[in-house]
Amino acid sequence: MMAQPPNIVLILADNLGWGELGCYGGGVLRGAPTPRIDGLAAEGLRLLNFNIESDCVPTRSALMTGRHPIRTGGLESGAPAGLSHGIHPWEITLAQLLSAQGYATAIHGKWHLGDREGRYPQDRGFDEWYGIPRTSGESLYTSSPGYDPEVVPLPYVMEGRKGEPARNVKLYDLDARRRIDSELVARAIEFMRKQVKAGRRFFAYVPITQVHLPTLPHPDFAGKTGAGDFADVLAEMDYRVGQILDEIHALKITADTIVIFASDNGPDSRRPYRGTAGPWIGTMHTAMEGGLRAPFMIRWPGQVPPGRVSNEIVHVTDLYTTLARIAGAPVPGDRPIDGIDQLDLFLGKQERSNREGFVFYIKNELRAVKWRNWKLHLVWEPEPNAGRKHLEIPYLFNLIQDPKEETEVHAAGVWARHQIRRLIHEFQESLKKHPPIPPGAPDDYTPGGGKN
């Protein structure tokens, strides 16, 4: 371990499926080479079995708290503006952990974890913020027939600084939607420059907005690939990541900086914005592997060996615990933390993950469990809104032999069901011992004690 903890740059794409990037079998096949992101993957570790939550809010909640969203109240993605949603103020965010260790912290991008005072990013451990409080889907409002801003508030790009209220910057319409990722990256670069000049370690969280619907490229990239808007957006995304990498190089902090690129979800299911999960079946809002697995790569020169690829199970909650260890930050001990420290796997000190499996909820319903190479579905819904089928005898798949989850293997996997059931039992007992924060709980709610 280095004597001084590294800078951390975490770039999180929005709804980027497993199969979109060149290094995951996409790229040219999707109409747009992604050489900068592919190069980043080659310079470090690329995971094939990085798992996320069902959609935007739950995944971001898990990332920021190290806890499954069923615990934190971070379950709902479609709450109207201003209502209690996202993570509860009682939770301790990754940004708070790093800030307490002396890191300068910033988020430039999509927050989606609270959109009123007390729950904005600058209230949750970030020194500064520029981006959108909720979803890019809102950029469609002003061009939608019959939209009434007196009923549903106009969407805005916002900014905030620690100790100050957040403020609206400009309307988030379709033109702003096309341009916002260029602004996010420019501001992230300026933040890095400022911290390097001040000699301060930093955490730059850059949750870009692409490829979430409406998947519209910046004007400079419109028509660039000749393969449509989606391919143009992939090309733009690759360029934006390259801008950040080039700035890290120009600042001469490459060896002192961890760079992580990941996605928050599997691909969207809606046309014409539907992406691809490559060899996997399913999209976001499903418990299929295409919904669970997302791209992930980490570069840390001199620490993470280059050129490694792993199919070991890692979960998004693990980033909380792993990055806390890297920064020398103590993980909260007064609540269950679901994240598992994966630093030794990342550093190549061990080949196996420290995690064997995890439970998967959609909102408050347990849908599936992964354990080693096995997957148990308790509820079957391979397509969103296709109709949930609660299974009397849950389906069991071996993901090595059957990655598309097509042939249920009851008899051959009976032994694995025992361990999977044990994992379910242990998690449910944990929920009984530490009751979850209800979605929509007021800010003064205290777990185990109601309101203050």
C-alpha positions as CSV (number, residue, x, y, z in Angstrom):
1,M,0.0,0.0,0.0
2,M,1.2,3.5,-0.8
3,A,2.3,5.7,2.1
4,Q,-0.2,8.3,1.0
5,P,-3.7,7.3,-0.3
6,P,-4.4,7.9,-4.0
7,N,-6.8,10.1,-5.7
8,I,-10.0,8.4,-6.8
9,V,-11.8,9.1,-10.1
10,L,-15.0,7.1,-10.4
11,I,-16.8,7.4,-13.7
12,L,-20.3,5.9,-13.7
13,A,-22.2,5.5,-17.0
14,D,-26.0,5.4,-17.0
15,N,-27.7,2.2,-18.3
16,L,-24.7,1.1,-20.3
17,G,-25.2,-2.6,-21.0
18,W,-22.5,-5.3,-20.5
19,G,-22.1,-5.8,-24.3
20,E,-21.7,-2.2,-25.5
21,L,-18.0,-1.5,-25.2
22,G,-15.3,-3.0,-27.5
23,C,-13.6,-4.7,-24.6
24,Y,-16.9,-6.6,-23.8
25,G,-17.5,-7.6,-27.4
26,G,-19.3,-4.5,-28.6
27,G,-17.6,-1.4,-29.9
28,V,-17.4,-1.8,-33.7
29,L,-20.2,-4.3,-33.6
30,R,-22.4,-1.6,-32.0
31,G,-21.3,0.9,-34.6
32,A,-18.7,2.8,-32.6
33,P,-15.2,1.7,-31.6
34,T,-14.4,2.6,-27.9
35,P,-10.6,2.6,-27.9
36,R,-10.1,4.9,-24.9
37,I,-12.2,2.8,-22.6
38,D,-10.8,-0.4,-24.0
39,G,-7.3,0.9,-23.4
40,L,-8.2,1.8,-19.8
41,A,-9.4,-1.8,-19.3
42,A,-6.2,-3.2,-20.7
43,E,-4.2,-1.1,-18.2
44,G,-5.8,-2.6,-15.2
45,L,-8.4,-5.2,-14.2
46,R,-11.6,-5.8,-16.1
47,L,-14.4,-7.7,-14.3
48,L,-16.9,-9.9,-16.2
49,N,-19.1,-10.5,-13.1
50,F,-19.6,-7.1,-11.6
51,N,-23.1,-6.9,-10.3
52,I,-25.4,-4.0,-9.7
53,E,-29.0,-3.3,-8.4
54,S,-32.2,-3.2,-10.5
55,D,-32.1,0.4,-11.6
56,C,-30.6,3.8,-11.2
57,V,-31.6,4.8,-7.6
58,P,-31.0,1.4,-6.0
59,T,-27.5,1.1,-7.5
60,R,-26.4,4.6,-6.6
61,S,-27.8,4.0,-3.1
62,A,-25.7,0.8,-2.8
63,L,-22.6,2.6,-4.1
64,M,-22.9,5.5,-1.7
65,T,-23.8,3.4,1.4
66,G,-22.3,0.0,0.9
67,R,-25.7,-1.4,1.8
68,H,-28.4,-3.1,-0.1
69,P,-31.2,-0.6,-0.9
70,I,-33.7,-2.8,0.9
71,R,-32.0,-1.6,4.1
72,T,-31.6,2.1,3.3
73,G,-35.0,3.1,1.8
74,G,-33.2,3.7,-1.5
75,L,-35.6,1.7,-3.5
76,E,-37.8,4.0,-5.5
77,S,-36.7,5.5,-8.8
78,G,-39.9,7.2,-9.9
79,A,-40.7,9.4,-7.0
80,P,-42.0,12.9,-8.1
81,A,-39.8,15.8,-7.6
82,G,-39.4,17.0,-4.0
83,L,-40.8,13.9,-2.2
84,S,-38.7,11.8,0.2
85,H,-36.7,9.4,-1.9
86,G,-33.1,8.3,-2.3
87,I,-30.9,7.6,0.7
88,H,-31.9,8.7,4.1
89,P,-29.8,11.3,6.0
90,W,-29.0,8.7,8.6
91,E,-26.9,6.8,6.1
92,I,-23.1,7.6,5.9
93,T,-22.0,8.1,2.3
94,L,-18.8,7.1,0.6
95,A,-18.2,10.8,0.1
96,Q,-18.5,11.5,3.9
97,L,-16.0,8.7,4.6
98,L,-13.5,10.1,2.2
99,S,-14.1,13.7,3.2
100,A,-13.4,12.8,6.9
101,Q,-10.0,11.5,5.7
102,G,-9.1,14.8,4.2
103,Y,-10.2,14.2,0.6
104,A,-11.6,17.0,-1.5
105,T,-14.9,15.6,-2.9
106,A,-17.0,16.5,-5.9
107,I,-19.8,15.0,-8.0
108,H,-20.3,16.2,-11.5
109,G,-23.3,14.4,-12.9
110,K,-26.5,12.6,-12.1
111,W,-27.2,12.3,-8.3
112,H,-30.7,10.7,-8.1
113,L,-30.5,10.2,-4.3
114,G,-32.5,13.1,-3.0
115,D,-33.7,16.4,-4.5
116,R,-34.4,18.8,-1.7
117,E,-32.4,20.5,1.0
118,G,-30.8,18.0,3.3
119,R,-30.6,15.4,0.6
120,Y,-28.6,17.1,-2.1
121,P,-25.0,16.0,-2.7
122,Q,-23.5,19.0,-0.9
123,D,-25.4,17.8,2.2
124,R,-24.1,14.3,1.9
125,G,-20.3,14.7,1.9
126,F,-19.5,16.4,-1.4
127,D,-17.8,19.7,-1.4
128,E,-19.3,20.7,-4.7
129,W,-21.8,19.4,-7.2
130,Y,-23.0,20.2,-10.7
131,G,-25.5,18.1,-12.6
132,I,-29.0,16.8,-12.4
133,P,-30.9,15.7,-9.3
134,R,-33.0,13.0,-10.9
135,T,-33.1,11.5,-14.3
136,S,-32.4,12.5,-17.9
137,G,-35.8,11.3,-18.9
138,E,-37.1,14.6,-17.5
139,S,-35.4,16.5,-20.4
140,L,-38.3,15.2,-22.6
141,Y,-40.8,17.2,-20.5
142,T,-40.8,20.5,-22.3
143,S,-41.2,18.9,-25.7
144,S,-44.0,16.6,-24.6
145,P,-47.5,17.4,-25.8
146,G,-49.7,18.8,-23.0
147,Y,-46.8,19.2,-20.5
148,D,-48.0,21.5,-17.7
149,P,-45.2,23.0,-15.5
150,E,-47.7,24.0,-12.9
151,V,-48.4,20.3,-12.3
152,V,-44.9,18.9,-12.7
153,P,-42.0,21.3,-12.0
154,L,-39.6,22.2,-14.8
155,P,-36.4,20.1,-14.7
156,Y,-33.2,22.0,-14.1
157,V,-29.4,21.4,-14.2
158,M,-28.3,22.4,-10.7
159,E,-25.2,23.1,-8.6
160,G,-24.3,23.3,-5.0
161,R,-21.5,23.8,-2.6
162,K,-21.1,22.5,1.0
163,G,-22.7,24.8,3.4
164,E,-24.8,26.5,0.8
165,P,-28.2,25.8,-0.7
166,A,-28.4,24.2,-4.1
167,R,-29.5,26.4,-7.0
168,N,-31.0,26.0,-10.4
169,V,-28.5,26.8,-13.2
170,K,-30.5,26.2,-16.4
171,L,-33.4,24.4,-17.9
172,Y,-32.7,20.7,-18.5
173,D,-34.4,20.4,-22.0
174,L,-33.3,18.4,-25.0
175,D,-30.6,20.8,-26.0
176,A,-29.1,20.8,-22.5
177,R,-29.4,17.0,-22.5
178,R,-27.2,16.8,-25.6
179,R,-24.5,19.0,-24.1
180,I,-24.5,18.1,-20.4
181,D,-21.8,15.4,-20.4
182,S,-19.3,17.7,-22.1
183,E,-20.0,20.2,-19.2
184,L,-19.7,17.5,-16.5
185,V,-16.3,16.4,-17.8
186,A,-15.1,20.0,-18.2
187,R,-16.0,20.7,-14.6
188,A,-14.5,17.5,-13.3
189,I,-11.3,18.4,-15.0
190,E,-11.3,21.8,-13.5
191,F,-11.9,20.2,-10.1
192,M,-8.9,17.9,-10.5
193,R,-6.6,20.8,-11.6
194,K,-7.6,22.8,-8.6
195,Q,-6.9,20.0,-6.1
196,V,-3.6,19.1,-7.7
197,K,-2.5,22.8,-7.5
198,A,-3.5,22.8,-3.8
199,G,-1.7,19.6,-3.2
200,R,-4.8,17.9,-1.9
201,R,-6.1,14.3,-2.5
202,F,-9.4,14.2,-4.2
203,F,-12.4,12.0,-4.9
204,A,-13.9,12.9,-8.3
205,Y,-17.3,11.1,-8.8
206,V,-18.4,11.6,-12.4
207,P,-21.8,9.9,-13.0
208,I,-22.2,10.9,-16.6
209,T,-25.7,10.8,-18.1
210,Q,-25.2,8.7,-21.2
211,V,-26.6,6.3,-22.5
212,H,-29.8,6.9,-20.6
213,L,-32.9,7.9,-22.6
214,P,-33.2,10.1,-24.5
215,T,-29.9,8.9,-26.0
216,L,-28.9,12.0,-27.8
217,P,-25.3,12.9,-28.7
218,H,-23.6,16.2,-28.3
219,P,-23.9,18.3,-31.6
220,D,-20.2,17.6,-32.2
221,F,-20.9,13.9,-32.3
222,A,-24.2,13.9,-34.1
223,G,-23.9,11.8,-37.2
224,K,-20.2,11.0,-36.5
225,T,-20.5,7.2,-36.7
226,G,-23.1,7.0,-39.4
227,A,-24.8,4.3,-37.3
228,G,-27.4,6.4,-35.5
229,D,-27.7,8.3,-32.2
230,F,-26.9,5.3,-30.0
231,A,-23.6,4.7,-31.7
232,D,-22.8,8.4,-31.8
233,V,-23.3,8.5,-28.0
234,L,-21.0,5.5,-27.5
235,A,-18.3,7.4,-29.5
236,E,-18.9,10.5,-27.4
237,M,-18.7,8.6,-24.2
238,D,-15.4,7.1,-25.2
239,Y,-14.1,10.6,-26.0
240,R,-15.2,12.0,-22.7
241,V,-13.5,9.3,-20.8
242,G,-10.4,9.9,-22.9
243,Q,-10.5,13.6,-21.9
244,I,-10.4,12.7,-18.2
245,L,-7.6,10.2,-18.8
246,D,-5.6,12.8,-20.8
247,E,-6.0,15.3,-18.0
248,I,-4.8,12.9,-15.4
249,H,-1.7,12.3,-17.5
250,A,-1.2,16.0,-18.1
251,L,-1.4,16.7,-14.4
252,K,1.3,14.0,-13.8
253,I,-0.8,12.1,-11.3
254,T,-1.4,8.9,-13.2
255,A,0.6,6.7,-10.8
256,D,-1.2,8.4,-7.8
257,T,-4.7,8.0,-9.1
258,I,-7.2,5.2,-9.2
259,V,-9.6,5.3,-12.2
260,I,-12.7,3.2,-12.1
261,F,-15.2,3.1,-15.0
262,A,-18.4,1.2,-14.5
263,S,-22.1,1.3,-15.3
264,D,-25.1,1.6,-12.9
265,N,-27.4,-0.8,-14.7
266,G,-27.9,-3.3,-17.4
267,P,-29.3,-1.9,-20.7
268,D,-32.6,-0.1,-21.0
269,S,-35.5,-2.2,-22.2
270,R,-37.3,0.5,-24.1
271,R,-37.1,1.2,-27.8
272,P,-35.4,2.9,-29.5
273,Y,-33.0,3.3,-26.6
274,R,-32.6,-0.4,-25.9
275,G,-29.0,-1.4,-25.5
276,T,-27.4,-4.8,-25.4
277,A,-26.1,-7.1,-22.6
278,G,-23.9,-9.1,-25.0
279,P,-24.2,-12.8,-24.3
280,W,-26.6,-12.3,-21.4
281,I,-30.4,-12.3,-21.4
282,G,-32.4,-9.5,-19.8
283,T,-32.2,-5.7,-19.1
284,M,-32.5,-3.4,-16.2
285,H,-35.6,-4.1,-14.0
286,T,-35.1,-7.8,-14.3
287,A,-33.2,-10.4,-12.3
288,M,-31.6,-11.9,-15.4
289,E,-27.9,-11.7,-15.9
290,G,-28.2,-9.0,-18.4
291,G,-29.8,-6.9,-15.7
292,L,-27.3,-7.8,-13.0
293,R,-24.0,-7.7,-14.8
294,A,-22.5,-4.4,-15.8
295,P,-19.1,-3.2,-17.2
296,F,-16.4,-2.5,-14.6
297,M,-12.7,-1.8,-14.9
298,I,-10.1,-0.3,-12.5
299,R,-6.7,1.1,-13.2
300,W,-4.1,1.9,-10.5
301,P,-0.6,1.8,-12.0
302,G,2.0,0.0,-9.9
303,Q,-0.8,-1.5,-7.7
304,V,-3.4,-3.2,-9.9
305,P,-1.6,-5.4,-12.4
306,P,-2.5,-4.6,-16.1
307,G,-4.2,-6.9,-18.5
308,R,-6.1,-9.0,-16.0
309,V,-9.7,-10.3,-16.5
310,S,-11.8,-11.9,-13.8
311,N,-15.1,-13.7,-13.7
312,E,-15.2,-13.6,-9.9
313,I,-18.3,-12.1,-8.3
314,V,-18.1,-8.5,-7.2
315,H,-21.0,-6.4,-6.1
316,V,-21.4,-2.6,-6.3
317,T,-21.6,-2.4,-2.5
318,D,-18.0,-3.7,-2.4
319,L,-16.7,-0.4,-3.8
320,Y,-17.8,1.3,-0.6
321,T,-15.7,-1.0,1.6
322,T,-12.8,-1.4,-0.7
323,L,-12.3,2.4,-1.4
324,A,-12.7,3.1,2.3
325,R,-9.8,0.7,3.0
326,I,-7.7,2.3,0.3
327,A,-8.4,5.8,1.8
328,G,-7.7,4.6,5.4
329,A,-11.4,5.3,6.4
330,P,-13.1,3.3,9.1
331,V,-16.3,1.6,7.9
332,P,-19.3,2.3,10.1
333,G,-19.7,-0.3,12.8
334,D,-23.2,0.6,14.0
335,R,-25.1,-0.9,11.0
336,P,-24.8,-3.9,8.7
337,I,-22.5,-3.1,5.8
338,D,-23.1,-5.5,2.8
339,G,-20.0,-4.4,0.9
340,I,-17.0,-6.7,1.1
341,D,-13.4,-5.6,0.9
342,Q,-12.1,-6.7,-2.6
343,L,-8.8,-4.9,-2.5
344,D,-6.7,-8.1,-2.6
345,L,-8.6,-9.3,-5.6
346,F,-8.0,-6.0,-7.3
347,L,-4.3,-5.9,-6.5
348,G,-3.8,-9.5,-7.8
349,K,-2.8,-10.8,-4.4
350,Q,-5.6,-13.4,-4.7
351,E,-7.5,-14.9,-7.7
352,R,-10.7,-15.5,-5.8
353,S,-13.3,-12.9,-4.7
354,N,-14.0,-12.5,-1.1
355,R,-17.7,-12.7,-2.0
356,E,-19.4,-16.0,-2.9
357,G,-22.9,-14.5,-3.6
358,F,-25.6,-12.0,-2.9
359,V,-29.3,-11.5,-2.7
360,F,-31.1,-9.5,-5.4
361,Y,-34.2,-7.4,-4.7
362,I,-36.4,-5.4,-7.0
363,K,-37.9,-2.8,-4.7
364,N,-38.9,-4.8,-1.6
365,E,-39.3,-8.2,-3.3
366,L,-36.5,-10.8,-3.3
367,R,-36.3,-12.0,-6.9
368,A,-33.1,-14.0,-7.1
369,V,-29.8,-15.1,-5.5
370,K,-26.4,-15.7,-7.0
371,W,-23.9,-18.0,-5.3
372,R,-20.7,-19.1,-7.0
373,N,-21.7,-20.2,-10.5
374,W,-25.3,-20.8,-9.5
375,K,-28.4,-18.6,-9.8
376,L,-31.7,-19.2,-8.1
377,H,-34.8,-17.4,-9.3
378,L,-37.7,-17.1,-6.8
379,V,-39.7,-14.9,-9.2
380,W,-39.5,-15.3,-12.9
381,E,-39.8,-12.2,-15.1
382,P,-37.2,-12.2,-18.0
383,E,-38.7,-9.0,-19.5
384,P,-39.8,-6.0,-17.5
385,N,-43.6,-5.8,-17.1
386,A,-44.0,-9.2,-18.7
387,G,-45.8,-10.4,-15.5
388,R,-44.1,-11.8,-12.4
389,K,-44.4,-15.5,-11.9
390,H,-43.8,-16.5,-8.3
391,L,-42.2,-20.0,-8.4
392,E,-43.4,-22.8,-6.1
393,I,-40.1,-24.5,-7.0
394,P,-37.5,-21.8,-7.8
395,Y,-35.6,-22.1,-11.0
396,L,-31.9,-23.0,-10.7
397,F,-29.3,-22.3,-13.4
398,N,-25.6,-23.0,-13.7
399,L,-24.3,-19.8,-15.3
400,I,-21.1,-21.4,-16.6
401,Q,-23.0,-24.2,-18.4
402,D,-26.0,-22.0,-19.3
403,P,-25.2,-18.3,-19.3
404,K,-28.5,-17.4,-21.0
405,E,-30.5,-19.0,-18.2
406,E,-32.5,-21.2,-20.6
407,T,-32.4,-24.7,-19.0
408,E,-33.4,-25.2,-15.4
409,V,-31.2,-27.8,-13.6
410,H,-33.2,-29.0,-10.6
411,A,-31.7,-32.4,-9.8
412,A,-28.1,-31.5,-10.6
413,G,-28.1,-28.5,-8.4
414,V,-29.9,-29.7,-5.3
415,W,-26.8,-29.4,-3.2
416,A,-26.3,-25.8,-4.2
417,R,-29.8,-24.9,-3.2
418,H,-28.9,-25.6,0.5
419,Q,-26.2,-23.0,0.6
420,I,-28.4,-20.5,-1.4
421,R,-31.2,-21.0,1.1
422,R,-28.7,-20.4,4.0
423,L,-27.6,-17.2,2.4
424,I,-31.3,-16.1,2.1
425,H,-32.0,-17.0,5.7
426,E,-28.9,-15.1,7.0
427,F,-29.9,-12.0,5.1
428,Q,-33.5,-12.1,6.2
429,E,-32.4,-12.6,9.9
430,S,-30.2,-9.5,9.5
431,L,-33.3,-7.5,8.3
432,K,-35.2,-8.7,11.4
433,K,-32.3,-7.6,13.7
434,H,-31.8,-4.3,11.8
435,P,-35.2,-3.2,10.4
436,P,-34.9,-1.4,7.1
437,I,-35.5,2.3,6.7
438,P,-39.0,2.6,5.1
439,P,-39.0,4.3,1.6
440,G,-40.1,7.8,2.0
441,A,-39.1,8.0,5.7
442,P,-38.8,11.6,7.0
443,D,-35.4,13.1,7.6
444,D,-35.8,12.8,11.4
445,Y,-36.5,9.1,11.3
446,T,-34.0,7.0,13.3
447,P,-33.7,3.2,12.5
448,G,-34.9,1.2,15.4
449,G,-36.3,4.2,17.2
450,G,-38.8,5.9,14.9
451,K,-38.5,9.7,14.8
452,N,-36.0,11.6,16.9
